[in-house]
Amino acid sequence: MLQFHNVSFTYPSAPSSLFTNLSLAFGKGWSGLVGPNGSGKTTLISLASGELQPDSGHVRHTGLLVCCPQRSEKPGDNERRLFDPFSWDSDRERLCRVLGVEPEWLDRWETLSQGEQKRFQVAAVLAQKPDILLVDEPTNHLDMVSAEMIFAAFRSFEGIGVLISHDRRLLDDLCRRIVFIDPPDVLQFSGSYSQALEQKNGDEQNTVQHRENLKKSAARLEKELHRRLDEADRSASRVSKKHVGRHDADMRAKINLAKLTSKDATAGNLAASMGKRVARLHEEIENTRFKKRYDLDFRLAGERSPRDCVARLQRQMLPMGPERFLEVPEMTILPGDRIGIVGPNGSGKSTFLRLLVASIDFPAERVLYIPQEISIERSGKIVREMLSLPTEQLGQVMSFVSCLGSIPARLRETEVPSPGEVRKICLALGLLKKPWVIIMDEPTNHLDLPAIELLEGALAQIESALILVSHDAVFLSHLVDRRLCFSGSSMAFDS
């Protein structure tokens, strides 16, 4: 059992609550948490795990609860205990086989790819046989082979699973329930992501239509109200003695009779009644809330390098760990190149990117390099750098991250934003300097689905040289002209 009952939570630096009177219940099987970057998905599972405490209400669970966090830069206690000989059994052996995990990986953690680290991390949490498993973005950094391994491992889990992900396939394959988080709204639907999204969109359309119908009804009543108010004014003038002579006893008697029988007050009473109905309709319109969706658009500010070459690499053997080398061919990167780098986890893509960045002889501000992961310490520095910008530049950065689906006010309130928000800020800060080359390692990691689609459209227009490492075949197909393929210990451009 995992239940939230009337939970409210506010970060100390935030002016408003993230969650208010939130009630949710998670049953057996997988539930997906979906929402924009910074909407509170990770906060929700931190409340579930007890890492954070609610301001009011309570969170209850029964059984062993284990978390698989988003970050994997350093091995934790779970990872160190995976190959403990006193705990080793057939289930752990099966897990390590399914996920392709080796004991010696722990001794060379810093040389592992992000995907290898994540597979080790997943094996370590499942090995504990939890009753409740909380998982934050498990498929970032994973190639197709690694993703299949993760899918297979999670499918065998029979407890209560809560999954944060922007991977549509994973959400569709695993989940029985989807929770959409977009404060102040938290909405739960049964079914896979595709089924839940269809229900959610249908409900939103019905809400919009209902609101439009209310507005039309209010407009009709207001028109009739104005007519009746005019009629009431005319009636009032008929029963007024203001313009009746002091000695016109007959007319004064007729007016007194009209007031006594209330015949001429009918129009006024009807108008008052209708006014109350119009007020109730406007109150219902105000209470029928829905999130307005905008078709956002922006252009990225990059420039083509005036130099004839971005980088020249000599043929070399690049060290990748104990007795491991990557054979780098001689190559030249040109100002107009748009290159996609593809290959399995651990094949040296990120290592090669670091070599490439070091080989570019441009002014530092003309090179925009966003690595696969950004540490918590570095994230805090990036936020402080953003907040120290002059007003005009800060406005440009906030506009950019807003276009990618984040709420600027929340970025001002937090010391350490979500990984997805950090990547958006890094990109915005770099673009202020109009880079000649943009190098991004897994650019879609941590981004929500609308942000990925918008970023794809914007990068398609940019004039800078573009070098992208990605496992997202659709994303690359819209952006690159050629691919640098990694296989084994070598690399080559596709034909």
C-alpha positions in Angstrom: 0.0 0.0 0.0 1.2 3.5 -0.8 -1.3 6.4 -0.1 -1.2 10.2 0.0 -4.0 11.7 2.2 -4.6 15.5 2.0 -0.9 16.2 1.5 0.2 19.8 1.2 3.9 20.7 0.6 5.7 24.0 0.0 9.4 24.5 -0.5 10.7 27.0 2.1 11.9 29.5 -0.6 8.6 29.2 -2.7 5.8 31.8 -2.3 3.1 29.2 -3.1 2.3 25.5 -2.4 3.4 22.9 -4.8 0.8 20.4 -3.6 -2.4 21.3 -1.7 -4.7 18.6 -0.1 -3.3 16.0 -2.5 -4.8 12.5 -2.2 -3.6 9.6 -4.2 -3.5 5.8 -3.9 -1.1 3.5 -5.7 -1.9 -0.2 -6.1 0.0 -3.2 -7.4 1.6 -2.8 -10.8 3.3 0.2 -12.4 2.0 3.8 -12.2 3.6 6.5 -14.3 4.2 10.1 -13.2 4.1 12.5 -16.1 4.5 16.3 -16.2 6.7 19.2 -17.3 10.2 19.6 -15.9 10.0 21.1 -12.5 6.3 20.3 -12.0 7.0 18.2 -8.8 7.4 14.6 -10.0 10.6 14.0 -8.1 9.2 15.9 -5.1 6.3 13.5 -5.1 8.4 10.4 -4.8 10.7 12.2 -2.3 7.5 12.6 -0.2 6.6 9.0 -0.8 10.1 7.8 0.4 10.1 10.0 3.5 13.1 12.0 2.2 10.7 15.1 2.4 8.0 15.6 5.0 4.6 17.1 4.1 3.5 20.4 5.7 0.2 18.8 6.4 -1.6 15.5 5.7 0.3 12.2 5.7 1.9 9.6 3.4 1.5 5.9 4.4 3.1 2.8 3.0 3.5 -0.8 4.0 6.4 -3.1 3.2 9.9 -2.4 2.0 10.2 0.8 0.0 13.3 1.3 -2.2 14.2 4.3 -4.5 16.1 4.2 -7.8 17.2 7.8 -8.1 17.7 9.8 -11.3 21.4 10.5 -10.7 24.0 7.8 -10.9 27.4 9.7 -10.8 28.5 7.8 -7.7 27.7 4.3 -6.5 25.6 4.1 -3.4 25.1 1.5 -0.7 22.7 -0.4 -2.9 25.3 -0.8 -5.6 28.1 -1.7 -3.2 25.9 -4.5 -1.8 24.8 -6.1 -5.1 27.6 -8.7 -5.3 27.8 -9.3 -1.5 28.6 -13.0 -1.2 26.4 -13.4 1.9 23.4 -12.1 -0.1 24.1 -13.7 -3.4 21.4 -16.0 -4.7 19.8 -17.2 -7.9 17.6 -14.1 -8.2 20.5 -11.8 -8.1 22.3 -13.9 -10.6 19.3 -13.7 -12.9 19.1 -9.9 -12.5 22.7 -9.4 -13.3 22.4 -11.7 -16.4 19.3 -9.9 -17.6 20.9 -6.4 -17.2 24.4 -7.5 -18.3 26.0 -6.3 -15.1 29.6 -7.3 -14.2 31.2 -7.3 -10.7 34.2 -5.4 -11.8 32.1 -2.4 -12.9 32.0 -1.2 -9.3 35.8 -0.8 -9.2 35.8 1.4 -12.4 32.5 3.3 -11.9 33.9 6.6 -13.2 34.8 4.9 -16.6 31.3 3.4 -17.1 28.9 4.9 -19.5 25.8 6.5 -18.0 23.8 3.6 -19.4 26.0 1.0 -17.7 25.7 2.9 -14.4 21.9 2.9 -14.7 21.7 -0.8 -15.4 23.9 -1.5 -12.4 21.7 0.8 -10.3 18.5 -0.9 -11.5 19.9 -4.3 -10.7 20.9 -3.1 -7.2 17.4 -1.9 -6.2 15.6 -4.9 -7.7 18.0 -7.2 -5.8 16.5 -6.0 -2.6 13.1 -7.5 -3.5 11.1 -4.3 -2.5 7.4 -4.2 -2.0 7.3 -0.6 -3.3 9.8 0.6 -5.9 10.1 4.3 -6.8 12.0 5.0 -10.1 13.1 8.3 -11.5 13.9 8.5 -15.2 15.4 5.1 -15.7 15.9 5.1 -19.5 17.9 8.3 -19.9 21.2 7.6 -21.6 20.1 4.1 -22.7 20.7 2.6 -26.2 18.1 0.2 -27.5 19.9 -2.9 -26.1 20.1 -1.4 -22.6 16.5 -0.1 -22.8 15.3 -3.7 -23.6 17.3 -5.0 -20.6 15.6 -2.4 -18.3 12.2 -3.2 -19.7 12.7 -6.9 -19.1 13.8 -6.4 -15.5 10.9 -4.1 -14.7 8.3 -6.4 -16.3 9.2 -9.1 -13.7 8.6 -6.7 -10.8 5.3 -7.7 -9.1 5.0 -5.0 -6.3 3.9 -1.4 -6.4 6.0 0.5 -8.9 6.0 4.3 -9.3 7.8 5.5 -12.4 8.8 9.0 -13.5 9.6 8.9 -17.2 9.2 10.8 -20.5 9.7 7.6 -22.5 6.4 7.0 -24.2 7.2 3.4 -25.0 8.2 2.5 -21.4 5.0 4.2 -20.0 2.8 2.3 -22.5 4.5 -1.0 -22.0 4.6 -1.0 -18.2 2.0 1.2 -16.7 -1.6 0.5 -15.6 -2.2 4.0 -14.3 -0.9 7.4 -15.2 -0.7 10.5 -12.9 -0.4 13.8 -14.7 1.3 16.5 -12.6 0.9 20.1 -13.6 0.4 22.2 -10.4 -2.1 23.0 -9.0 -3.6 20.0 -10.9 -2.8 16.3 -10.2 -4.9 14.0 -12.3 -5.0 10.2 -12.2 -6.2 8.0 -15.1 -6.4 4.2 -15.6 -4.6 2.6 -18.5 -1.3 3.1 -20.4 0.1 6.5 -21.2 -1.5 6.6 -24.6 -4.9 5.6 -23.2 -4.6 8.0 -20.2 -3.5 10.9 -22.5 -6.6 10.3 -24.7 -8.8 10.4 -21.6 -7.1 13.6 -20.3 -7.3 15.4 -23.7 -11.0 14.3 -24.0 -11.7 15.7 -20.5 -9.9 19.0 -21.3 -11.9 19.4 -24.5 -15.2 18.7 -22.6 -14.2 21.3 -20.0 -13.4 23.8 -22.7 -16.7 23.1 -24.5 -18.6 23.3 -21.2 -17.0 26.7 -20.4 -17.9 28.0 -23.8 -21.5 26.9 -23.4 -21.7 28.6 -20.0 -20.3 31.8 -21.6 -22.9 31.7 -24.4 -25.7 31.2 -21.9 -24.4 34.1 -19.8 -24.3 36.3 -22.9 -27.9 35.4 -23.8 -29.1 36.1 -20.2 -27.2 39.4 -20.0 -28.9 40.5 -23.2 -32.3 39.7 -21.8 -31.3 41.2 -18.5 -30.5 44.6 -20.2 -33.9 44.4 -21.9 -35.7 43.8 -18.7 -33.7 46.5 -16.8 -34.9 49.0 -19.5 -38.4 47.7 -19.0 -38.1 48.1 -15.2 -36.8 51.7 -15.7 -39.8 52.5 -17.8 -42.1 50.9 -15.2 -40.4 52.9 -12.4 -41.0 56.1 -14.3 -44.7 55.2 -14.7 -45.1 54.8 -10.9 -43.1 57.9 -10.0 -44.9 61.0 -8.7 -42.0 63.2 -9.5 -43.6 64.9 -12.4 -47.2 64.7 -11.2 -48.9 67.9 -10.2 -49.6 68.5 -6.5 -53.3 68.9 -7.2 -53.7 65.9 -9.7 -55.5 63.7 -7.2 -56.7 61.2 -9.9 -53.1 60.4 -11.2 -51.7 60.1 -7.7 -54.5 57.6 -6.9 -53.7 55.5 -10.0 -50.0 55.3 -9.0 -50.8 54.3 -5.5 -53.0 51.5 -6.8 -50.2 50.3 -9.1 -47.8 50.1 -6.2 -50.3 48.4 -4.0 -51.1 45.6 -6.6 -47.3 45.4 -7.5 -48.3 45.0 -11.2 -45.7 47.5 -12.3 -43.0 46.0 -10.0 -43.0 42.7 -11.9 -40.5 43.8 -14.4 -38.1 45.0 -11.7 -38.4 41.7 -9.8 -37.8 39.6 -12.9 -34.7 41.7 -13.7 -33.3 41.2 -10.2 -33.9 37.5 -10.4 -32.2 37.3 -13.8 -29.3 39.3 -12.5 -28.7 36.7 -9.8 -28.7 33.9 -12.5 -26.1 35.8 -14.6 -23.9 36.2 -11.4 -24.1 32.4 -10.7 -23.2 31.6 -14.3 -20.1 33.9 -14.2 -19.1 32.3 -10.9 -19.4 28.8 -12.5 -17.3 30.0 -15.5 -14.6 31.3 -13.1 -14.6 28.0 -11.3 -14.4 25.9 -14.5 -10.6 26.0 -14.8 -8.5 24.6 -17.5 -4.9 25.0 -18.6 -4.6 27.0 -21.8 -2.2 25.4 -24.3 -0.1 27.7 -26.4 1.6 27.0 -29.7 5.0 28.2 -28.7 7.7 29.1 -31.2 11.2 30.6 -30.9 14.4 30.8 -33.0 17.8 29.9 -31.6 20.5 32.5 -31.9 23.6 30.7 -33.4 26.1 31.9 -36.0 28.1 30.1 -38.7 31.8 30.2 -37.9 33.8 32.6 -40.1 36.7 30.2 -39.9 37.1 27.4 -42.5 37.3 24.7 -39.9 35.8 23.8 -36.5 38.3 21.1 -35.6 40.9 18.8 -37.1 41.7 15.5 -35.3 44.7 13.4 -36.0 44.5 9.6 -36.0 45.1 8.4 -32.5 44.2 5.7 -29.9 42.1 7.3 -27.1 42.3 5.7 -23.6 39.0 4.5 -22.3 40.0 2.6 -19.1 42.3 -0.3 -18.2 43.6 -1.8 -21.4 40.8 -0.2 -23.4 41.3 2.2 -26.3 39.1 3.9 -28.9 40.6 4.2 -32.4 40.0 7.7 -33.6 40.5 8.3 -37.4 41.8 11.4 -38.9 38.8 13.8 -39.4 37.9 17.4 -40.1 34.7 19.1 -38.8 33.5 22.0 -41.0 31.4 25.1 -40.0 28.3 23.8 -41.8 28.5 20.2 -40.5 25.5 18.6 -38.7 26.7 15.4 -37.3 24.9 12.7 -35.3 27.0 10.4 -33.1 25.4 7.0 -32.5 26.5 3.7 -30.9 25.9 1.4 -27.9 26.5 2.4 -24.3 30.1 2.3 -23.3 31.4 2.6 -26.9 33.2 5.9 -26.1 30.9 8.6 -27.5 31.1 10.9 -24.5 34.9 10.3 -24.2 35.2 11.3 -27.8 33.2 14.4 -27.3 35.5 15.6 -24.6 38.5 15.1 -26.9 36.6 17.0 -29.7 35.8 20.0 -27.4 39.4 20.2 -26.3 40.5 20.3 -29.9 38.4 23.3 -31.0 40.4 26.5 -31.1 37.5 28.9 -30.8 37.0 31.6 -28.2 35.4 29.8 -25.2 32.1 31.7 -25.5 31.7 30.5 -29.1 31.6 26.9 -28.1 28.4 25.6 -26.5 29.0 22.2 -25.0 26.3 20.5 -22.8 27.4 17.2 -21.3 25.3 14.2 -20.6 25.0 15.0 -16.8 25.5 18.1 -14.8 26.4 17.7 -11.1 24.2 19.2 -8.3 27.1 21.6 -7.4 27.4 22.8 -11.0 23.6 23.1 -11.3 23.6 25.5 -8.3 26.4 27.6 -9.9 24.4 27.7 -13.2 21.3 29.1 -11.5 23.4 31.7 -9.7 25.0 32.7 -13.0 21.5 33.1 -14.6 20.1 35.2 -11.7 23.1 37.5 -11.9 22.5 38.5 -15.5 21.4 42.0 -16.5 17.6 42.4 -16.6 17.4 42.2 -20.4 19.5 39.0 -20.7 17.7 37.4 -17.8 14.4 38.1 -19.6 15.7 36.4 -22.7 16.8 33.3 -20.7 13.4 33.1 -18.9 11.6 33.5 -22.2 13.6 30.6 -23.7 13.0 28.2 -20.8 9.3 29.2 -20.7 9.1 28.2 -24.4 10.5 24.8 -23.5 7.7 24.3 -20.9 9.3 25.5 -17.6 7.8 28.2 -15.4 10.3 31.0 -14.9 8.9 31.9 -11.4 9.8 28.5 -10.1 13.3 28.7 -11.5 13.8 31.9 -9.5 12.6 30.2 -6.3 14.8 27.1 -6.4 18.5 26.7 -5.6 18.8 23.4 -7.5 16.4 23.0 -10.4 15.6 19.6 -12.0 18.1 18.2 -14.4 15.8 19.0 -17.3 15.5 22.6 -16.3 19.3 22.9 -15.9 19.8 21.7 -19.4 17.4 24.3 -20.7 19.2 27.1 -18.7 22.6 25.9 -20.0 21.3 26.0 -23.6 19.8 29.5 -23.1 22.9 30.9 -21.4 25.1 29.5 -24.2 22.9 30.9 -27.0 23.1 34.4 -25.6 26.7 34.3 -26.8 25.8 33.2 -30.4 28.0 30.1 -30.6 29.7 28.9 -33.7 29.4 25.3 -32.7 26.8 23.5 -30.5 27.8 20.1 -29.0 25.2 18.3 -27.0 25.5 14.9 -25.3 22.0 13.3 -25.2 20.1 16.6 -25.6 16.7 15.0 -25.0 17.6 13.4 -21.7 15.4 14.8 -18.8 13.2 16.9 -21.2 9.5 16.4 -21.2 7.8 15.4 -24.5 6.6 18.8 -25.7 10.0 20.3 -24.9 11.8 17.6 -27.0 9.6 18.4 -30.0 10.1 22.1 -29.7 13.8 21.8 -29.3 14.0 19.6 -32.4 12.2 22.2 -34.5 14.4 25.0 -33.2 17.7 23.2 -33.7 16.7 22.5 -37.3 16.9 26.2 -38.0 20.2 27.0 -36.4 23.3 28.2 -38.4 25.9 26.9 -36.0 27.8 23.6 -36.6 25.8 21.0 -34.8 27.1 17.8 -33.1 24.7 15.6 -31.3 25.0 12.3 -29.4 21.6 10.7 -29.1 19.8 7.3 -29.0 16.7 9.0 -30.3 16.6 8.0 -34.0 13.6 10.2 -34.9 15.3 13.3 -33.2 18.5 12.8 -35.2 16.8 12.1 -38.5 15.3 15.6 -38.5 18.6 17.3 -37.6 21.8 15.7 -39.0 23.3 15.3 -42.4 25.7 12.5 -41.6 26.3 10.1 -38.7 29.5 9.0 -36.9 28.9 5.4 -35.9 30.7 3.8 -33.0 31.2 0.0 -32.9 33.5 -2.0 -30.7 36.7 0.0 -30.4 36.4 2.1 -33.6 34.3 4.7 -35.3 33.5 5.7 -38.8 31.2 8.0 -40.8 28.3 6.2 -42.5 28.4 6.1 -46.2 
